[in-house]
């Protein structure tokens, strides 16, 4: 009988047969199961609350970025005056060649006037441009006079084969800078100070 019991432990069918005949058969042991995870409804509420807070923070950050991005973008946009100043500074490398220097600073000023005031300066001769400028209200009278003198001096160096010295070329550049500085738009804000206390709109 003991042998049958031992054999029955490894054979469930035999164990069941012996059990029906009144024999006591030891049951097969199983491993202990892990803990059962019983999820509480409050846990889902906490998860939902955390997700809502994170979503609110992300929405607030996005709104703040959208609100500031136009101003931040405008701060980095190069204005016509800034471009003109940079190109005038770069033109100093041509001072050894008066004709090329005069041509360059004249182009810079003409391009600036077109971008700043919509004047078609680059496409016209000096005479045509000054004749049109006489009836324009884009520039003040003093700036018209300064511009006429500047363009005339540039033409002398470009077409009359004049040989201006370093002092005359520096004066041309100074006149160009003055035209740009005095006609650039001024913004009342002082968030970003610039040279001379002026801050320009793009």
Backbone as a chain_set.jsonl record, in Angstrom:
{"seq": "XXXXXXXXXXXXXXXXXXXXXXXXXXXXXXXXXXXXXXXXXXXXXXXXXXXXXXXXXXXXXXXXXXXXXXXXXXXXXXXXXXXXXXXXXXXXXXXXXXXXXXXXXXXXXXXXXXXXXXXXXXXXXXXXXXXXXXXXXXXXXXXXXXXXXXXXXXXXXXXXXXXXXXXXXXXXXXXXXXXXXXXXXXXXXXXXXXXXXXXXXX", "coords": {"N": [[0.829, -1.211, 0.0], [1.939, 1.188, 0.724], [3.722, 1.526, -1.335], [2.006, 1.98, -3.454], [0.911, 4.368, -2.673], [3.106, 6.051, -2.835], [3.575, 5.93, -5.547], [1.238, 7.065, -6.451], [1.461, 9.708, -5.824], [2.98, 10.882, -7.826], [1.353, 10.47, -10.002], [-1.473, 11.735, -10.971], [-3.903, 10.614, -11.941], [-3.93, 8.003, -10.958], [-3.898, 8.621, -8.294], [-6.41, 9.807, -7.973], [-8.006, 7.582, -8.433], [-7.372, 5.875, -6.277], [-8.265, 7.498, -4.285], [-11.013, 7.363, -4.55], [-11.467, 4.85, -3.606], [-11.297, 5.041, -0.943], [-8.808, 5.481, 0.068], [-6.298, 7.454, 1.577], [-4.673, 10.018, 0.031], [-1.81, 11.923, -0.308], [-1.893, 15.4, -1.147], [-0.655, 17.21, -4.043], [1.86, 19.653, -3.686], [1.962, 23.222, -4.312], [3.757, 26.136, -5.542], [4.055, 29.199, -3.638], [1.885, 31.81, -4.378], [2.319, 35.151, -5.751], [1.671, 38.425, -4.26], [-1.625, 39.743, -4.671], [-2.492, 42.392, -6.7], [-4.484, 44.831, -5.772], [-6.131, 47.373, -7.057], [-6.727, 50.625, -5.974], [-9.486, 52.895, -6.194], [-8.779, 55.505, -5.495], [-6.143, 55.725, -6.225], [-6.175, 56.03, -9.012], [-7.405, 58.48, -9.096], [-5.408, 60.095, -8.0], [-3.421, 59.795, -9.956], [-4.723, 60.969, -12.135], [-4.908, 63.594, -11.184], [-2.2, 64.369, -11.055], [-1.525, 64.213, -13.802], [-3.214, 66.222, -14.763], [-2.082, 68.492, -13.546], [0.495, 68.515, -14.688], [-0.226, 68.823, -17.391], [-1.41, 71.362, -17.248], [0.797, 72.949, -16.546], [2.41, 72.621, -18.83], [0.744, 73.796, -20.757], [0.684, 76.435, -19.799], [3.376, 77.121, -20.081], [3.644, 76.972, -22.86], [1.868, 79.005, -23.671], [3.168, 81.234, -22.545], [5.551, 81.222, -23.999], [4.608, 81.643, -26.629], [3.573, 84.162, -26.295], [5.81, 85.768, -25.787], [7.482, 85.261, -27.904], [7.123, 86.816, -30.391], [8.19, 89.355, -29.651], [10.749, 88.61, -28.868], [11.672, 87.624, -31.238], [11.619, 89.922, -32.808], [13.616, 91.37, -31.601], [15.901, 90.284, -32.598], [15.87, 90.743, -35.274], [17.451, 92.16, -37.99], [17.647, 95.52, -38.659], [17.09, 97.858, -41.425], [18.807, 100.052, -40.986], [20.753, 98.944, -39.29], [21.867, 97.033, -41.0], [22.928, 98.749, -42.945], [24.837, 100.21, -41.452], [26.619, 98.155, -40.802], [27.542, 97.381, -43.327], [28.706, 99.746, -44.18], [30.82, 99.935, -42.39], [32.272, 97.676, -43.177], [33.055, 98.573, -45.648], [35.302, 100.051, -45.239], [37.536, 98.575, -45.767], [38.061, 99.042, -48.382], [39.234, 101.461, -48.745], [41.708, 101.934, -49.845], [41.255, 102.011, -52.481], [39.845, 104.481, -53.991], [37.751, 104.785, -55.942], [36.297, 102.334, -55.902], [35.6, 102.349, -53.216], [33.967, 104.658, -52.995], [31.926, 103.883, -54.71], [30.892, 101.703, -53.319], [29.981, 102.773, -50.77], [28.076, 104.547, -51.701], [26.221, 102.784, -52.874], [25.405, 101.442, -50.572], [24.09, 103.452, -49.072], [22.054, 104.192, -50.871], [20.625, 101.758, -51.054], [19.795, 101.541, -48.406], [18.047, 103.775, -48.214], [16.056, 102.954, -49.936], [15.071, 100.629, -48.632], [14.306, 101.718, -46.198], [12.62, 103.979, -46.734], [11.29, 103.387, -49.057], [12.147, 104.582, -51.348], [13.193, 104.703, -54.7], [16.054, 104.553, -55.074], [18.379, 102.949, -55.856], [17.907, 102.271, -58.569], [18.082, 104.548, -60.078], [19.748, 107.354, -61.621], [21.997, 109.733, -60.096], [21.108, 112.379, -60.643], [18.432, 111.935, -61.456], [17.386, 110.753, -59.155], [17.747, 112.764, -57.18], [16.113, 114.736, -58.249], [13.601, 113.557, -57.995], [13.57, 113.287, -55.248], [13.348, 115.899, -54.407], [10.681, 116.576, -54.348], [9.719, 114.881, -52.498], [8.505, 113.891, -49.262], [9.774, 112.31, -47.551], [12.274, 112.731, -46.453], [13.864, 115.193, -44.381], [14.632, 118.662, -45.059], [17.306, 119.306, -44.421], [18.49, 116.812, -44.475], [18.121, 116.118, -47.11], [19.806, 117.957, -48.341], [22.275, 117.14, -47.29], [22.384, 114.566, -48.358], [22.423, 115.099, -51.117], [24.911, 116.381, -51.386], [26.578, 114.309, -50.544], [26.106, 112.225, -52.476], [26.942, 113.527, -54.777], [29.697, 113.893, -54.296], [30.444, 111.217, -54.223], [29.944, 110.497, -56.878], [31.867, 112.049, -58.204], [34.19, 110.73, -57.454], [33.68, 108.28, -58.599], [33.107, 108.61, -61.385], [34.384, 110.879, -62.425], [36.962, 110.355, -62.078], [38.262, 111.38, -59.908], [40.645, 111.807, -57.302], [40.241, 111.383, -54.301], [41.656, 111.964, -51.089], [42.626, 110.136, -48.052], [41.415, 111.61, -45.958], [39.217, 112.835, -47.224], [37.775, 110.545, -47.997], [37.164, 109.415, -45.538], [35.494, 111.415, -44.658], [33.373, 111.078, -46.436], [32.428, 108.593, -45.585], [31.688, 109.259, -42.976], [29.599, 111.047, -43.514], [27.78, 109.29, -44.663], [27.212, 107.582, -42.489], [26.049, 109.471, -40.814], [23.72, 110.179, -42.218], [22.33, 107.746, -42.087], [22.108, 107.346, -39.288], [20.629, 109.608, -38.462], [18.23, 109.347, -39.746], [17.16, 106.946, -39.109], [14.522, 104.999, -37.643], [13.194, 105.711, -34.405], [12.616, 104.132, -31.332], [10.691, 104.352, -28.402], [11.143, 102.621, -26.275], [13.48, 101.419, -23.855], [14.595, 98.968, -23.464], [16.633, 97.571, -24.767], [19.472, 99.007, -24.927], [21.313, 100.99, -27.283], [24.162, 102.163, -29.187], [24.752, 105.549, -28.574], [22.348, 105.884, -27.366], [20.092, 105.284, -28.826], [17.405, 103.33, -29.987], [16.262, 101.151, -32.364], [13.438, 100.472, -34.491], [12.741, 97.393, -36.189]], "CA": [[0.0, 0.0, 0.0], [2.838, 2.337, 0.779], [4.262, 1.722, -2.664], [0.957, 2.589, -4.27], [0.777, 5.786, -2.292], [4.241, 6.783, -3.397], [3.352, 6.021, -6.985], [0.082, 7.917, -6.696], [1.859, 11.105, -5.698], [3.462, 11.331, -9.121], [0.363, 10.175, -11.04], [-2.77, 12.249, -10.485], [-5.009, 9.724, -12.282], [-3.912, 6.908, -9.985], [-4.293, 9.181, -6.993], [-7.864, 9.959, -7.953], [-8.593, 6.247, -8.342], [-7.209, 5.417, -4.902], [-9.118, 8.305, -3.404], [-12.384, 6.859, -4.624], [-11.525, 3.589, -2.852], [-11.191, 5.336, 0.485], [-7.427, 5.657, 0.499], [-5.873, 8.838, 1.78], [-3.533, 10.305, -0.832], [-1.32, 13.303, -0.076], [-2.083, 16.333, -2.253], [0.561, 17.794, -4.596], [2.085, 21.012, -3.203], [2.243, 24.25, -5.322], [4.501, 27.299, -5.042], [3.259, 30.308, -3.085], [1.626, 32.848, -5.364], [2.662, 36.497, -5.334], [0.528, 39.219, -3.76], [-2.585, 40.212, -5.662], [-2.525, 43.861, -6.733], [-5.857, 45.346, -5.752], [-6.004, 48.801, -7.339], [-7.704, 51.465, -5.302], [-10.0, 54.009, -7.023], [-8.077, 56.742, -5.151], [-4.882, 55.788, -6.966], [-6.485, 56.607, -10.32], [-7.674, 59.901, -8.884], [-4.121, 60.773, -7.837], [-2.773, 59.818, -11.267], [-5.408, 61.981, -12.932], [-4.553, 64.914, -10.675], [-0.826, 64.646, -11.494], [-1.567, 64.479, -15.24], [-3.838, 67.524, -14.968], [-1.121, 69.523, -13.163], [1.535, 68.558, -15.719], [-0.817, 69.418, -18.585], [-1.576, 72.795, -17.015], [2.111, 73.59, -16.613], [2.832, 72.655, -20.226], [-0.072, 74.796, -21.454], [1.134, 77.761, -19.374], [4.679, 77.371, -20.7], [3.418, 77.224, -24.289], [1.257, 80.34, -23.792], [4.188, 82.23, -22.237], [6.5, 81.26, -25.118], [3.948, 82.282, -27.766], [3.369, 85.578, -25.993], [7.083, 86.466, -25.827], [8.263, 84.967, -29.111], [7.215, 87.917, -31.366], [9.119, 90.381, -29.187], [12.099, 88.06, -28.929], [12.06, 87.548, -32.648], [11.868, 91.28, -33.307], [14.871, 91.863, -31.059], [17.014, 89.748, -33.361], [15.743, 91.091, -36.686], [18.362, 93.241, -38.351], [16.947, 96.619, -39.305], [17.825, 98.46, -42.542], [19.898, 100.895, -40.479], [21.822, 98.07, -38.808], [22.554, 96.467, -42.165], [23.703, 99.817, -43.578], [26.019, 100.491, -40.631], [27.575, 97.06, -40.931], [28.148, 97.429, -44.661], [29.583, 100.921, -44.221], [32.04, 99.572, -41.672], [33.024, 96.749, -44.022], [33.594, 99.305, -46.796], [36.594, 100.653, -44.891], [38.596, 97.762, -46.375], [38.273, 99.478, -49.769], [39.717, 102.844, -48.766], [42.897, 102.032, -50.679], [40.769, 102.191, -53.855], [38.788, 105.489, -53.84], [36.6, 104.561, -56.815], [35.505, 101.223, -55.367], [35.051, 102.762, -51.929], [32.858, 105.579, -53.238], [30.829, 103.094, -55.286], [30.283, 100.87, -52.279], [29.215, 103.54, -49.781], [26.907, 105.084, -52.398], [25.251, 101.688, -52.975], [24.875, 101.163, -49.231], [23.134, 104.506, -48.71], [20.896, 104.081, -51.765], [19.849, 100.591, -50.629], [19.149, 101.886, -47.137], [16.924, 104.676, -48.474], [14.971, 102.162, -50.539], [14.486, 99.765, -47.605], [13.752, 102.525, -45.105], [11.568, 104.901, -47.156], [10.67, 102.96, -50.304], [12.647, 105.403, -52.457], [13.841, 103.868, -55.716], [17.372, 105.147, -55.283], [19.376, 102.152, -56.584], [17.634, 102.148, -59.995], [18.111, 105.864, -60.74], [20.986, 108.132, -61.567], [21.968, 110.735, -59.022], [20.254, 113.496, -61.049], [17.028, 111.499, -61.412], [16.993, 110.521, -57.765], [17.637, 114.042, -56.473], [14.929, 115.44, -58.764], [12.429, 112.942, -57.345], [13.647, 113.543, -53.812], [12.992, 117.293, -54.134], [9.232, 116.657, -54.076], [9.357, 113.86, -51.51], [8.456, 114.324, -47.865], [10.376, 111.248, -46.75], [13.432, 113.276, -45.746], [13.851, 116.61, -44.053], [15.434, 119.479, -45.974], [18.731, 119.201, -44.095], [18.969, 115.504, -44.913], [18.178, 116.183, -48.575], [21.03, 118.684, -48.693], [23.403, 116.275, -46.964], [22.398, 113.469, -49.314], [22.855, 115.621, -52.421], [26.364, 116.591, -51.319], [27.222, 112.995, -50.433], [26.048, 111.53, -53.754], [27.776, 114.256, -55.736], [31.094, 113.555, -54.009], [30.646, 109.83, -54.646], [30.004, 110.471, -58.344], [33.155, 112.59, -58.62], [35.194, 109.677, -57.295], [33.365, 107.13, -59.461], [33.048, 108.884, -62.814], [35.311, 111.946, -62.827], [38.304, 109.878, -61.778], [38.894, 112.206, -58.879], [41.456, 111.01, -56.391], [40.135, 111.907, -52.935], [42.596, 111.399, -50.13], [42.026, 109.443, -46.905], [40.541, 112.496, -45.185], [37.954, 112.987, -47.963], [37.053, 109.268, -47.943], [36.611, 109.308, -44.184], [34.365, 112.345, -44.601], [32.263, 110.418, -47.131], [31.882, 107.569, -44.71], [31.022, 109.935, -41.864], [28.329, 111.572, -44.024], [26.878, 108.152, -44.835], [26.767, 107.19, -41.146], [25.156, 110.514, -40.294], [22.422, 110.018, -42.888], [21.656, 106.566, -41.536], [21.793, 107.545, -37.868], [19.626, 110.65, -38.231], [16.947, 109.012, -40.392], [16.683, 105.651, -38.605], [13.385, 105.153, -36.733], [13.52, 105.658, -32.982], [11.582, 103.534, -30.493], [10.795, 104.935, -27.063], [11.56, 101.626, -25.295], [14.909, 101.4, -23.52], [14.936, 97.613, -23.031], [17.913, 97.187, -25.35], [20.173, 100.237, -25.301], [22.279, 100.909, -28.372], [25.108, 103.271, -29.186], [24.146, 106.886, -28.696], [21.07, 105.927, -26.669], [18.993, 105.104, -29.776], [16.973, 101.953, -30.225], [15.528, 101.245, -33.62], [12.489, 99.442, -34.878], [13.249, 96.69, -37.366]], "C": [[0.863, 1.261, 0.0], [3.421, 2.612, -0.581], [3.269, 2.359, -3.598], [0.797, 4.059, -3.957], [1.907, 6.611, -2.887], [4.076, 6.961, -4.887], [2.231, 6.986, -7.306], [0.445, 9.381, -6.626], [2.317, 11.655, -7.035], [2.489, 11.109, -10.248], [-1.012, 10.586, -10.557], [-3.916, 11.301, -10.773], [-5.091, 8.568, -11.306], [-4.33, 7.392, -8.615], [-5.783, 9.332, -6.901], [-8.55, 8.616, -7.797], [-8.512, 5.717, -6.927], [-8.099, 6.196, -3.957], [-10.535, 7.819, -3.425], [-12.548, 5.555, -3.877], [-11.305, 3.798, -1.375], [-9.79, 5.51, 0.967], [-7.121, 7.141, 0.625], [-4.598, 9.068, 0.991], [-3.064, 11.737, -0.559], [-1.474, 14.159, -1.336], [-0.733, 16.894, -2.711], [0.682, 19.251, -4.164], [2.424, 21.943, -4.364], [3.027, 25.388, -4.688], [3.556, 28.372, -4.537], [3.094, 31.368, -4.158], [1.993, 34.232, -4.808], [1.447, 37.259, -4.844], [-0.347, 39.711, -4.912], [-2.691, 41.736, -5.566], [-3.971, 44.327, -6.856], [-5.774, 46.862, -5.893], [-7.144, 49.581, -6.689], [-8.208, 52.561, -6.242], [-9.283, 55.322, -6.737], [-6.754, 56.865, -5.879], [-5.106, 56.415, -8.335], [-6.79, 58.093, -10.191], [-6.375, 60.688, -8.738], [-3.375, 60.875, -9.168], [-3.397, 60.889, -12.157], [-5.048, 63.391, -12.502], [-3.144, 65.311, -11.127], [-0.796, 64.991, -12.977], [-2.176, 65.852, -15.531], [-2.873, 68.661, -14.629], [-0.038, 69.669, -14.219], [1.006, 69.199, -16.995], [-1.013, 70.915, -18.447], [-0.265, 73.544, -17.095], [2.611, 73.692, -18.052], [2.054, 73.709, -21.018], [0.362, 76.209, -21.082], [2.478, 78.11, -20.005], [4.521, 77.685, -22.185], [2.829, 78.608, -24.501], [2.296, 81.424, -23.551], [5.161, 82.344, -23.391], [5.883, 81.948, -26.329], [3.8, 83.774, -27.546], [4.666, 86.364, -26.133], [7.814, 86.301, -27.146], [8.258, 86.096, -30.139], [8.204, 88.994, -30.948], [10.552, 89.882, -29.252], [12.587, 87.987, -30.358], [12.409, 88.934, -33.186], [13.208, 91.813, -32.822], [16.07, 91.408, -31.877], [16.9, 90.042, -34.852], [16.633, 92.29, -36.982], [17.614, 94.309, -39.135], [17.742, 97.117, -40.502], [18.997, 99.324, -42.078], [21.059, 100.049, -39.981], [22.604, 97.458, -39.971], [23.442, 97.518, -42.831], [24.967, 100.119, -42.771], [27.076, 99.4, -40.784], [28.285, 97.108, -42.281], [29.062, 98.646, -44.811], [30.897, 100.647, -43.491], [32.908, 98.637, -42.511], [33.677, 97.465, -45.205], [34.942, 99.946, -46.5], [37.753, 99.857, -45.499], [38.923, 98.206, -47.794], [38.855, 100.896, -49.859], [40.988, 103.002, -49.588], [42.552, 102.249, -52.154], [39.597, 103.174, -53.817], [37.565, 105.231, -54.704], [35.699, 103.454, -56.279], [34.87, 101.596, -54.032], [33.841, 103.665, -52.121], [31.658, 104.845, -53.826], [30.113, 102.303, -54.208], [29.444, 101.685, -51.299], [27.985, 104.175, -50.425], [25.823, 104.018, -52.522], [24.603, 101.399, -51.62], [23.801, 102.178, -48.859], [21.881, 104.422, -49.585], [20.003, 102.9, -51.366], [19.117, 100.87, -49.321], [17.926, 102.76, -47.362], [15.742, 103.932, -49.104], [14.287, 101.3, -49.484], [13.775, 100.571, -46.533], [12.546, 103.339, -45.542], [10.849, 104.461, -48.432], [11.099, 103.794, -51.492], [13.425, 104.524, -53.426], [15.211, 104.435, -56.074], [18.318, 104.279, -56.093], [19.161, 102.119, -58.089], [17.812, 103.46, -60.766], [19.503, 106.482, -60.683], [20.862, 109.145, -60.439], [21.05, 111.894, -59.381], [18.783, 113.12, -60.967], [16.552, 111.336, -59.969], [16.809, 111.831, -57.008], [16.441, 114.853, -56.959], [13.66, 114.875, -58.131], [12.398, 113.27, -55.861], [13.198, 114.961, -53.466], [11.52, 117.443, -53.785], [8.783, 115.647, -53.025], [9.36, 114.456, -50.11], [9.107, 113.28, -46.954], [11.533, 111.776, -45.907], [13.235, 114.744, -45.44], [14.786, 117.354, -45.009], [16.927, 119.342, -45.689], [19.306, 117.863, -44.533], [19.032, 115.43, -46.439], [19.457, 116.877, -49.02], [22.265, 117.834, -48.425], [23.523, 115.137, -47.966], [22.875, 113.932, -50.691], [24.369, 115.834, -52.448], [27.098, 115.247, -51.302], [27.249, 112.273, -51.79], [26.898, 112.215, -54.817], [29.251, 113.925, -55.535], [31.4, 112.118, -54.428], [30.767, 109.736, -56.167], [31.331, 111.023, -58.868], [34.25, 111.524, -58.522], [34.952, 108.529, -58.254], [33.569, 107.443, -60.938], [34.052, 109.941, -63.29], [36.753, 111.572, -62.55], [39.037, 110.79, -60.8], [39.647, 111.282, -57.92], [41.369, 111.587, -54.978], [41.124, 111.195, -52.014], [41.884, 110.714, -48.981], [41.069, 110.324, -46.103], [39.187, 112.667, -45.875], [37.122, 111.702, -47.919], [36.436, 109.051, -46.559], [35.416, 110.24, -44.009], [33.147, 111.771, -45.309], [31.605, 109.379, -46.238], [31.131, 108.186, -43.531], [29.672, 110.502, -42.303], [27.307, 110.45, -44.191], [26.334, 107.697, -43.475], [25.784, 108.209, -40.576], [23.773, 110.403, -40.919], [21.636, 108.85, -42.302], [21.209, 106.824, -40.102], [20.644, 108.532, -37.659], [18.279, 110.339, -38.875], [16.414, 107.655, -39.949], [15.524, 105.878, -37.649], [13.821, 104.972, -35.284], [12.331, 105.089, -32.232], [11.796, 104.032, -29.078], [11.322, 103.95, -26.038], [13.062, 101.677, -25.095], [15.344, 100.028, -23.058], [16.311, 97.2, -23.523], [18.641, 98.444, -25.789], [21.159, 99.986, -26.418], [23.176, 102.12, -28.311], [24.379, 104.586, -29.379], [22.776, 106.983, -28.04], [19.881, 105.73, -27.573], [18.674, 103.629, -29.885], [16.023, 101.969, -31.395], [14.501, 100.133, -33.758], [13.045, 98.701, -36.077], [12.627, 97.192, -38.638]], "O": [[0.541, 2.259, -0.646], [3.606, 3.767, -0.964], [3.633, 3.181, -4.439], [0.579, 4.886, -4.843], [1.696, 7.72, -3.377], [4.397, 8.017, -5.433], [2.272, 7.66, -8.335], [-0.18, 10.212, -7.285], [2.048, 12.818, -7.336], [2.767, 11.525, -11.373], [-1.649, 9.848, -9.805], [-4.824, 11.175, -9.952], [-6.179, 8.189, -10.872], [-5.015, 6.692, -7.869], [-6.376, 9.022, -5.868], [-9.565, 8.513, -7.107], [-9.487, 5.161, -6.422], [-8.619, 5.665, -2.975], [-11.209, 7.86, -2.396], [-13.672, 5.181, -3.543], [-11.143, 2.833, -0.628], [-9.574, 5.673, 2.168], [-7.631, 7.966, -0.134], [-3.577, 8.422, 1.228], [-3.875, 12.663, -0.583], [-1.216, 13.696, -2.447], [0.199, 17.041, -1.921], [-0.284, 20.007, -4.263], [3.096, 21.526, -5.307], [2.982, 25.593, -3.475], [2.401, 28.447, -4.956], [4.073, 31.777, -4.781], [1.984, 34.464, -3.599], [0.317, 36.794, -4.993], [0.148, 40.05, -5.986], [-2.944, 42.29, -4.496], [-4.588, 44.223, -7.916], [-5.389, 47.555, -4.951], [-8.324, 49.258, -6.828], [-7.421, 53.106, -7.016], [-9.179, 56.172, -7.622], [-6.283, 57.975, -6.13], [-4.31, 57.245, -8.772], [-6.467, 58.876, -11.085], [-6.239, 61.79, -9.269], [-2.773, 61.905, -9.474], [-2.691, 61.626, -12.845], [-4.898, 64.282, -13.337], [-2.919, 66.45, -11.534], [-0.128, 65.943, -13.38], [-1.72, 66.562, -16.427], [-2.837, 69.674, -15.326], [0.317, 70.781, -14.609], [1.688, 70.015, -17.615], [-0.81, 71.662, -19.404], [-0.205, 74.644, -17.644], [3.166, 74.716, -18.451], [2.623, 74.422, -21.844], [0.408, 77.089, -21.941], [2.701, 79.249, -20.416], [5.196, 78.573, -22.706], [3.244, 79.318, -25.417], [2.317, 82.428, -24.264], [5.567, 83.452, -23.74], [6.546, 82.747, -26.991], [3.889, 84.561, -28.488], [4.634, 87.518, -26.558], [8.678, 87.112, -27.478], [9.305, 86.343, -30.737], [8.969, 89.494, -31.773], [11.46, 90.618, -29.637], [13.752, 88.25, -30.654], [13.377, 89.095, -33.929], [13.864, 92.597, -33.509], [17.122, 92.048, -31.865], [17.764, 89.623, -35.622], [16.565, 93.311, -36.297], [17.013, 94.016, -40.169], [18.937, 96.841, -40.603], [20.057, 99.325, -42.705], [22.219, 100.387, -40.216], [23.831, 97.374, -39.937], [24.568, 97.223, -43.234], [26.047, 100.268, -43.343], [28.27, 99.683, -40.883], [29.495, 96.898, -42.358], [30.082, 98.574, -45.497], [31.96, 101.083, -43.932], [34.13, 98.785, -42.552], [34.714, 97.032, -45.706], [35.651, 100.345, -47.425], [38.832, 100.407, -45.72], [39.941, 97.798, -48.354], [38.951, 101.456, -50.951], [41.313, 104.119, -49.992], [43.405, 102.612, -52.965], [38.457, 102.749, -53.628], [36.441, 105.437, -54.246], [34.481, 103.617, -56.211], [33.738, 101.206, -53.748], [32.806, 103.465, -51.485], [30.512, 105.143, -53.487], [28.884, 102.237, -54.182], [28.301, 101.32, -51.024], [26.956, 104.327, -49.767], [24.645, 104.3, -52.304], [23.401, 101.143, -51.538], [22.727, 101.807, -48.386], [20.766, 104.567, -49.083], [18.778, 103.021, -51.343], [17.962, 100.482, -49.151], [16.875, 102.518, -46.767], [14.582, 104.245, -48.837], [13.058, 101.239, -49.439], [12.744, 100.141, -46.015], [11.55, 103.4, -44.821], [9.887, 105.109, -48.844], [10.472, 103.722, -52.549], [14.228, 103.692, -53.006], [15.484, 104.755, -57.231], [19.018, 104.809, -56.956], [20.127, 101.955, -58.835], [17.702, 103.469, -61.992], [20.313, 106.167, -59.811], [19.779, 109.382, -59.904], [20.287, 112.357, -58.533], [17.971, 113.897, -60.464], [15.443, 111.74, -59.621], [15.832, 111.996, -56.278], [15.823, 115.577, -56.178], [12.752, 115.626, -57.773], [11.334, 113.503, -55.287], [12.72, 115.206, -52.358], [11.148, 118.33, -53.016], [7.598, 115.569, -52.701], [10.105, 115.388, -49.809], [8.998, 113.361, -45.731], [11.746, 111.324, -44.782], [12.526, 115.451, -46.155], [15.622, 116.747, -45.678], [17.728, 119.271, -46.62], [20.472, 117.782, -44.919], [19.899, 114.755, -46.994], [20.114, 116.438, -49.964], [23.193, 117.808, -49.233], [24.627, 114.781, -48.378], [23.643, 113.233, -51.352], [25.027, 115.5, -53.433], [28.119, 115.08, -51.97], [28.293, 111.77, -52.204], [27.502, 111.551, -55.66], [29.974, 113.703, -56.506], [32.488, 111.832, -54.929], [31.594, 108.984, -56.683], [31.861, 110.525, -59.861], [35.12, 111.428, -59.388], [35.898, 107.868, -58.683], [34.14, 106.633, -61.668], [34.512, 109.893, -64.431], [37.661, 112.376, -62.76], [40.256, 110.947, -60.857], [39.299, 110.111, -57.767], [42.319, 112.213, -54.508], [41.385, 109.999, -52.147], [40.654, 110.711, -48.936], [40.037, 109.852, -45.625], [38.142, 112.65, -45.224], [35.897, 111.764, -47.816], [35.314, 108.557, -46.441], [34.455, 109.914, -43.313], [32.018, 111.948, -44.851], [30.379, 109.299, -46.151], [30.072, 107.699, -43.136], [28.703, 110.443, -41.546], [26.124, 110.627, -43.901], [25.135, 107.456, -43.332], [24.802, 107.841, -39.931], [22.764, 110.522, -40.223], [20.435, 108.953, -42.054], [20.062, 106.551, -39.746], [19.791, 108.329, -36.795], [17.287, 111.003, -38.575], [15.329, 107.252, -40.369], [15.533, 106.86, -36.906], [14.709, 104.175, -34.985], [11.19, 105.494, -32.451], [12.929, 104.126, -28.604], [11.891, 104.364, -25.028], [13.822, 101.941, -26.027], [16.338, 99.902, -22.343], [17.071, 96.559, -22.796], [18.449, 98.905, -26.914], [21.766, 98.919, -26.504], [22.979, 103.006, -27.48], [23.504, 104.714, -30.235], [22.109, 108.014, -28.13], [18.752, 105.98, -27.153], [19.57, 102.784, -29.877], [15.064, 102.742, -31.402], [14.657, 99.03, -33.233], [13.743, 99.293, -36.9], [12.95, 96.7, -39.719]]}, "num_chains": 1, "name": "protein.A"}
